[in-house]
Amino acid sequence: MVNLKILGTTGLQKYGSQIYEEFLPELRWPRAGKVYQEMADNDSVVGSILYLAEMLIRGAKWSVEAAGKSEEDLAAAKFLESCMNDMEVSWAATITEVLSMMTYGFSLHEIVYKVRRGKEETNPRYYSKYNDGRIGWRCLPIRSQRSIAEWNYTADNVLESVTQESDVGNKVVKIPMSKALLFRTKVSRDNPEGRSLLRNAYRSWFFKKHFEEIEGIGIERDLAGFPVLTAPADMDLWNEEDAYMVALRNRAEQVVSSVRRDSEEGLLLPHGWDLKLLTSSSSRQINIGETINRYDNRIAITMLSDIILIGQRAGSFALAESKQSMLAAALQAQLLNIADVFNTTAVPRLFKYNTFKIEDFPKIVPNEIQQPSLRELALVLRSMGINIAGDIEMHNYFRHLLGMPALSQEVFESVYLPQAMSESTMSVGEEIDTAISNAFTEPGMAYTGGNHNG
């Protein structure tokens, strides 16, 4: 007899509805949300890295891949694609919201359905571009990470729901996981909070933040001088028993700490009081600017994005291509991670409410973030000696890289295929020139091929 009972646990450190995987108290939820938001919104390096990652991912195209070649499989794939493009918010905007998981470690979205009853409907529950009566996605709205208060588990340690506390009207709701999508940058011990991409950069950011504040204060003091306020000799400002002296000392401390050199500077002092601005007589022994730059570089390295510092103070242009490939590969992995959540959770639930006679579900597939250049493709094809002049798929691939419309079979057979057949005696290098030329020139346009050796 097969034992179907689960015996062990993942070892996730939680107490009740709270997760305690993070050993730094300031990076535990809900406090972590404020820290990560400050890092993302207030730090120039972190902000530029997140923006770069978002723009690269948003540039990737999404498509639907049918599970088979039968008419029903193709119809199911077409239906899924229509659901992606029939929401209140565009698919690209939805992906942008999902990408908030890079900052916070996770992104929770509620699945909201609708009945597709055509464009004439005014009720958003039924409005759709299509009038087929099927159940589609109305929207996949995010539920703010900072509003998630509790992770509710069953007795078998299965995540059942989340408790959300809204600032608007102090509203508390429970969202069952059967109606939610949970995206995480990293799944470790099935931690629902994931792991922020900023986590490893926190220590460097913490020191950098404080050093920047010290640098700003130091520059101001070096330029304006260090203020020293001297009271009259017969005045005992340190007498704690004299309320007047205590108040006078507090006022003097406020005055000396608020001295600024600007267009409205000026200070009126009673007789006997003296204010001096002391200036530094020697240069600083520590270059705090270089220290801040070092922490900037460490932040970028932990996020595989030090490419943004090339040409400024870190690395060289010779490494740019390798670093860009590493960043693109890391982001591509996150893109596949997002697609997995859709394909394992959202898509099966969608087809549960719609009747399709299929054995497997279609898949939502992201395209590559980084496309090879024409030069790289030409070198590969030439080294392999492949004749692509009569291949319509390769023609259309080259045109896709150049942002040009694809060729139809009719145009290819009437215009390009005869040219390929008449040029079958050319060398491999000449074939590549001709194929690339045909791929991005219209009939009648001139093209001058490259100079191939070997």
N, C-alpha and C positions, 0 to 999 in steps of 0.2 A: 504493500500500500504506500502510495506517494505521500510524503509529509509536505503539505502546502503551507504550513505555518511559518511565519517569519520569526526567527529566534533572536538575531542580533540587531543592533542599531547602528546608525551612521556615526554616532559619537558627537553629534552636534550639541554644543554647550548652550543649553537654554533653560530658563527657569520660568515656568508658566508660559506666558505668551511673549516673553522677551528673549532675545538672542544675545549671548555673551561670548561670541567667538573672538571679538576684538579685545585685545588686552589693554589698550589705552582707553581710559574712561571717556576722554573727550571725543573719541571717534566711535562711540557706541550710539546707536539710535535712541532718542531722536536728536541728540546733540550733534551727531556727525553731519546731519543735513545742513546745519548752519555753517559748519567748517568747510565742507565741500563746496557750498554755494559761494562762500567768500573766496575760496581758491579759484573757482571758475570765473567769477565776475570781477575780481579785484586784482588778479595777477596777470600781467601782460603776457608772460611766457605761457602759462597754463591756458589762458584764454585763446591765444593764437593757435596752440596745439589742438585744442578742442574744435576750434573753427576749421582748421585745416582738415582734421579727421571728418568732420561733418560734411564739408564740401566734397571731399573725395568720395565718401559713401553716397551722398546724394547724387553724384554724377553717374553712379552705377544704374543700369537699367534693370527692370524686373520683368520677368516673363513667366508664363505658365507652361509646364511640361506635362503632356498627357501621359497617362499610365500605360497606354497601349495605342494601337492603330485602328481599333474598331470605331464605328460611328458613335457609339455610346461614350467611349473614352474621349473622343474628340469633342463631343458635345459637353461632357463634364468639364473639360479643360476650358472650353469657351465660356461656360457658365461661371467658373471660378474667376476667370479674367474679368468678366463683366462685373462681378461683385467687387473686385479691387478698384474698379474705376467708376463705381456707382455709390460712393459714400459721400456724406456731407462734407468731409474733409478729404483732400486729395491723398493719394497713396504716398506721395513724396513727403507731405506734411506729417503724415502718420509715422513714417520712418524717422523723421526728424525728432518727433517726440520720443520714440523708442530709444534714440541715441542718447537720451538723458541718462541711460544706464551707465554710460562711460564716466559720468561725473559722480553719480550716487551709488553705482554698483548694481542697481536693479531698476526696472521700470515696470510698473503694474498698469495694465490696461483692462478696462471693462468691455466685454463684447456686447454690443447693442444691435439687435436684429430689427428687420422691418419686412413687411409684406410688399412685394413689388407690384404696384397697381397703376403704374404709368405716370406721366408728367402732369396729368390733369388734377391729381390729388394735391390738396393743400396741407393735409396732415403729414408731418415728417415721418410718422410711423408707416406710411404707405407710399410716399412719394418716391418715384424711381424713374430712371430712363427707360425702363422696360415694363411691360404690362403682361407678365406671364404668370402672376400669382405665386411665384416662388418666394422662398425666404432668403433674403440677402443680408449683407452687412449694412447697417445704417451708419455706424461709426465705431471706432475703436479708441475711445477717449482715454487719455492718461489719467491716473489718479496720483496726485502729487506725492512724491516720496516723503515729504515732510509731514503729510497728513496721515500716514500709516502709523497707527498707534500699537496694534497688536497683531501677532501671527497666531492664529487659533488652530491647534492640532487636535486630532482625535486621540483616543486611548492607544491606538496602534501607531502613533507618531506619524500620521499622515496629515499634511497641511490641508485643512478643510475650508478655511475662510480667513479674511483679513478684516480688521476693524479700522475704519477710517473716521477720523475726527476732523470735521470741517470747521474753519474759522468763521464761516458765515452761519450765524444763528446757532453756533455750538452744536451742529448736527452730527450725530454719531450713527454710522451705518455699518452693516456687515455685508461684505461682498464675498459670496461663495466662489471658490476657485473653479467651480464648474462654469462660471460666467466670467472668468478672468483669464488674462494672458500674463505670464510672469517671464520677463526677459532678464537675463543675468549675464554679466560679462564673464563670470567664472562660476562653475558649479562645483563647490567643494563641500563635502559632507552634507550635500543637499541644503545648504544654507540659503534661505529665501532672500537674504539681503545681498547675496553675491559678494563682489569685492570691487570697490571703486578703482578705476585706473589711476586715480590721484593718490591712492593710499601710499605707495612707495615714495611719492614725491612730497609727502606731508612734512617729514623732518627737514628736508632742504627748504621747503617753502616757509616753515616756521622760523628758521634762523634768518632766512633772507628777509622776511617781513620785518623782523626786529632790527636787523642791520640797516635796512632802508630808513627806518624811523630814526635810528641813531645818526645815520649819515645826514639826514635832513636837519636834525637838531644841531649837529656839529657844524654844518655849513652855515646855518643861520648865526650860530654863536661866533664862528670865525669871522664872518663878514660884519655882523653888528656889534660884536663884543660880548663879553660875559658880564651881566649887570651885577653890581655890588652896591647895596643900599646900606649906608651907615647912619645909625641913630645918634642923637646927642649923647655925650658921655655921661650925663647925669640922669639918663632915662633907663630904667631897669625893665627892659622888655621881657625878661625871662621870669618875672615874678608871677607865678601861677595864682597867687592869692589875691592879686589886684585885677579885678574884672576889666578895668579900663586898659591896663597894660596888655592883657590877653587879647582884647579886641584890637588894640593898636598894632600888636605884633601880627595878628592875622591879616590886618589891612596892609601892612608893610610887605608881607609875603605875597599877597595878591598883586601888589604893584610891581615888585621886582620880577615876578614870574611872567607878567604880561607885557614887559617892555618889548617893543618892536620898532624896527627902523623902517618907516614907510612915509607916505606923503602927509599923514596926519600925526606925525610924531610930536611929542612935547610932554613935559611933566612939570607940575607945579609942586614944590616942596616947601614945607614950613622952615623957619629959621633953625639952624643947627643940624638939619638933615643933609646928607651928601650922597649923590649917586654917581658911580663911576662905571665905565665899561672897560673891562680888562680884555686885552687881545693876546692871542697866542704868540709867544716870542720865538717858537721853533716849529719846524715842520712835523707833521704827523709821522709816527714810526710805522703805522699800519695802513696799507692802502685798502680801505674798506670797499672801494669800487671793484677791485679785482676779486675780493671775497664774494661780493654780491654776484659778479659774473660767474664765478665758480659754481655757486648754488643754482644759478639759471641753467648752466650747462648740465648739472646733475638732474635737475627737474626734467629737462628735455630728454636726457639719456634714459631715465626710468620709464618714459613713455614712448621710447623708440622714435623720437621726433626731433633729435638734435640737428636734423637737416635744416630746420628753420634758423639755426645759428650759423650755418656755413656762410663764409664771407664776412662775418662780423667779428667773431672772436673764438670760434671753435671749429676744428676740422678744416678740410680743404675741399675745393670743388672736385678734385679727383675722386672723392668718396661720395659725392652727391648721388650718383646713379645707384650705388649699392645701398645707401641709406634709404633712398626713395623706394627701392624694391622691398626692403625689409619692412618699412612702414606700410606699404601697400599690401604685403602678405599678411601682416598682423590685422589690418582693417578688413581684409577679405575673410579672415577667419571669424571676425565678429559678425560680418555680413551673413556668413553661412550659419552662424549661431542663431541669428534672428530668423532666418528662413526655417531652421529646424523647429523653432517654437511654433511658427505658423503651420508647418506641415504636420507636426505631431499633435497639435492641440486645436488650432482654429479651423483648419480645413476639415478634419473628420467631424467636428461638431456641426459645421455648416452643412455637410452632406447628410448628416443625420436627419435634418429637417427637410431634405429635398430627395425626391425619388429618382435615383439613377441606378440602372442595372450594370454596375461596374464591380470588378473584383478588387481593384485598388484605386486609391484616390490620386488625382493629379497633384502636381507639386508646384509650389511657388519657388522660382529659381532666380537668384541675382546673377547678373553678368559680372565679368571681371572688372575690378577697379582700374587696373593698369593694363592697357592694351599695348602689344608690341608695336614698334615703329615699322614703317615700310622698309627702312634700311636694314633692320634686323631680320625681317622676313625675307628680303632679297638675298641676304647673305646665307641664310639657312637653305633656301630653295636652290641657290646656285651650288652650294657645297654638296647637296644631295642629288643634284642633276635631275630635278623634277620638271617635267613639262606641264605647265599650268595654263597654256594659252587657250586650250579648249575646255577649260573647267569653269562652268558658270558659277559654281559655289565659291571658288577662289576669287573670281572677278567681283562678286558681290561682297565678299569679305574685305577686299581692298577698298571698295567703294564705301563700305560701312566705316572703316577706319578714317576715311576722309570726310565723313558726314554727308555722303551723296546717296541719292535714292538707288535702290536695287534694280538690277536689270530684269526685265521680264524674259521668259523663255523665248517668246516670239522675236524680240529685238536681238537677243543674243544669237539666235540661229540665223537671222537674216543679215546681221551686220558683222558680228565679231567671229562667229564660227568659221565663215569663209576665209577671213584673214588668218585665223589660226591654222587652217589647213594649208594655205598657200605659203606659210612661213615655217612649215614643219622641218625644213632642212637647216634652220638657223642653229647657232650654238646655244648652249644653255644660258650664257649671259645675255645674248640677244633675245632669247625667248622671254627672259625675266623682264627686260626692258619693255618689250612689246606688250606683255601681259599687264604690267603695271600701268603702261600708257593707256591701254584699252580700258583698264579698270576705272580711271578717273578722267578720261577725256570723252567727249561726245563725238559722234561721227563727223568727220570733216575737220576736226581740230588738230593742230600740229603738235608733235611731241618730240623732244630731242633726248635720246636715251643716254644712260650713263656710259662711262668708259670701263668695260670689264676686262680684267687681265686673267690669264690662266685658263 
